[in-house]
Every structure is written in C-alpha cells, then in structure tokens.
Amino acid sequence: MKDRMEVSSNPHIRVKDSTDNIMLSVVIALMPATLFGVWNFGWYAAVLILVTVFTAVISEHIFCKICKKKSTIADMSAVVTGLLLALNLPPHFPMWMAALGSVFAIVVVKMLFGGLGQNFMNPALGARCFLMISFARYMTDFNCDAYTGATPLAAMKAGNSVNILDMVIGRTGGTIGETSMIAIVLGACFLIARGVIDLKIPGMYLLSFVTFISIFGGHGVDVSYIAANLAGGGLMLGAFFMATDYATRPITKKGQYLYGVLLGVLTGIFRLFGPGAEGVSYAIIIGNLLVPLIEKITLPKAFGKGGESV
C-alpha cells in the first residue's frame, strides 16, 4: 500500500515487469543489430560500443555518488542509453567524442532532470544531436574499410539507384546499428512478443511516413522507392526502439497514435525537403518536446468534468 501512495513522476502505468527486466529485454532485442553491426564494420565498432556503454554506466554512478543518492545503474537504463547511442554513430567515430556523447546523454539529458522517467527527451538521441552539432564532419563520415562513398539514403536523395536487397540485409554503409532491417525487425518482434512495446506508435509512424512520401516524394506509390526509404537510415531503429521509449512517449492511446503520425510526417519532411538525407533523430526529439501538448489534448475528461459517460 505504501508504494501505491507515493507521489512520483510519470509514467504511472504499473505492470508486473520491473524496470531492469524491461531494460534487459531491450538490450537482448538490440543484440541482432549490434552483432550484425560488429560483423559488418569490424572490431573498432565493437570497442566503440563498449566505450559508450561503459561511459554511460560510470557517468550515472558517479553522478549519483556526487549527489549522495543511491546508485541507479542496476536498472540497466544507462546500458540501454549507451548501446543506443553507439548504434547511432558512424563505425569509425572517434572514441573520445563517443564517450563525451555518453556523458552528455546521462548527465545533461537524463540525470539533471531527475533521472529515469523524468527526462524530457530520449537521452541517446539528445546526445546524437549534440554530437551532430558539435562534430558534424565526423558524424557524417560513414567511410570505412568495407564501404566508401555515400550512404544509400544520400545516394537516393542525389537521384542515384540503390540496391534494396543489400539495404534490407545490411550490406551497406551507415551507422553501426541502422544498416540491417532484418536484424532490427527481429529485435522488435522479440519486444512485441514480450509485451514490452506494441504497434501503436511504430505502426502509425511507418504508415504515416509511407503515406507522406507517396504523396510528396514524386514517385507515387512506387514499391521500390517506399521499400528503400523504409530500409534506409535509422527509420526502423528509431520507430521500434526510440519512439517507443516509455519516459518520452505519450501515455494516452489517442496520444500515441497522434504521436506516431507526427513522427512520420516530420521524418518525411526532413528527408524530402531538408538539406540532409536523414531526419529520424530530429523528428523524435521534436515529438518528445510536444508530448505534454499531445497528452493535454488527448487526455480523457473525467466523468462530471465534461467527459462522456460510458
């Protein structure tokens, strides 16, 4: 009874799974994309992942010690943040910059706002955008031993043809964790089967994105064009693993549908009309900032306060 009387920040949904079990499920679900990224890009990518995860965990532990709070690293949320950040980085990104990104994600975006559940945006994406602003040249350099030249999305934006099968499998350049659509979908299916996420947000995200590019992309309902856009860049990783973040998504069902549509439209705008080929990170961050407004307009009114009786 005591736990139920405590005043706490959102989310307020109570389930049998504990936070550490949910985070462990997310880590397991990210393993296919992680292992494929290491296989695709080599040992440096593996070390880069270890650096971001370790830095994220130690940053949270040190912050708790300085603030004389109980360490929260056991909930594994810092591991998820570090792992997601690494999967959103180019395979040869400098180690010290990656470590700086982890510190920014944990200390600035997460802990300074109260810790898990009180951050106003996804920490990994906040750090990615921080690194993009600070070190744009390195964040947009995807050349490595295996792949050189433009990424598939950049090639498409320039009007060049791409190999869709390679994009689905992951035999392309890009960030460490975004290249293999198959690996990402396998992890997403695991989360859905475990009941950690559902299809409301990612489903509406992908559907609205496909609708937008079909109308405004200049190719109509071209299956090849749509498939290439779905498989390219960080869309699938963002839709299933970052847009569904419990702390930064709406809590209302209508709000989650609206949130998914908003992300799809924003991503379409950024990809089609923006200077760059990508747009997922900025779309999700803007969506995160608009979550309070989305919840305000979609929150059901209480009976007797203007709500309808059931």
C-alpha positions, 0 to 999 in steps of 0.5 A: 500500500505504501508504494501505491501512495507515493507521489512520483513522476510519470509514467504511472502505468504499473505492470508486473515487469520491473524496470531492469527486466524491461531494460534487459529485454531491450538490450537482448532485442538490440543484440541482432543489430549490434552483432550484425553491426560488429560483423559488418564494420569490424572490431573498432565498432565493437570497442566503440560500443563498449566505450559508450556503454561503459561511459554511460554506466560510470557517468550515472554512478558517479553522478549519483555518488556526487549527489549522495543518492543511491546508485541507479545503474542496476536498472540497466537504463544507462546500458540501454542509453549507451548501446543506443547511442553507439548504434547511432554513430558512424563505425569509425567515430572517434572514441573520445567524442563517443564517450563525451556523447555518453556523458552528455546523454546521462548527465545533461539529458537524463540525470539533471532532470531527475533521472529515469522517467523524468527526462524530457527527451530520449537521452541517446538521441539528445546526445546524437544531436549534440554530437551532430552539432558539435562534430558534424564532419565526423558524424557524417563520415560513414567511410570505412574499410568495407564501404566508401562513398555515400550512404544509400539514403544520400545516394537516393536523395542525389537521384542515384539507384540503390540496391534494396536487397543489400539495404534490407540485409545490411550490406551497406554503409551507415551507422553501426546499428541502422544498416540491417532491417532484418536484424532490427525487425527481429529485435522488435518482434522479440519486444512485441512478443514480450509485451514490452512495446506494441504497434501503436506508435511504430505502426502509425509512424511507418504508415504515416511516413509511407503515406507522406512520401507517396504523396510528396516524394514524386514517385507515387506509390512506387514499391521500390522507392517506399521499400528503400526509404523504409530500409534506409537510415535509422527509420526502423531503429528509431520507430521500434526502439526510440519512439517507443521509449516509455519516459518520452512517449505519450501515455494516452492511446489517442496520444500515441497514435497522434504521436506516431503520425507526427513522427512520420510526417516530420521524418518525411519532411526532413528527408524530402525537403531538408538539406540532409538525407536523414531526419529520424533523430530530429523528428523524435526529439521534436515529438518528445518536446510536444508530448505534454501538448499531445497528452493535454489534448488527448487526455480523457475528461473525467466523468462530471468534468465534461467527459462522456459517460460510458 
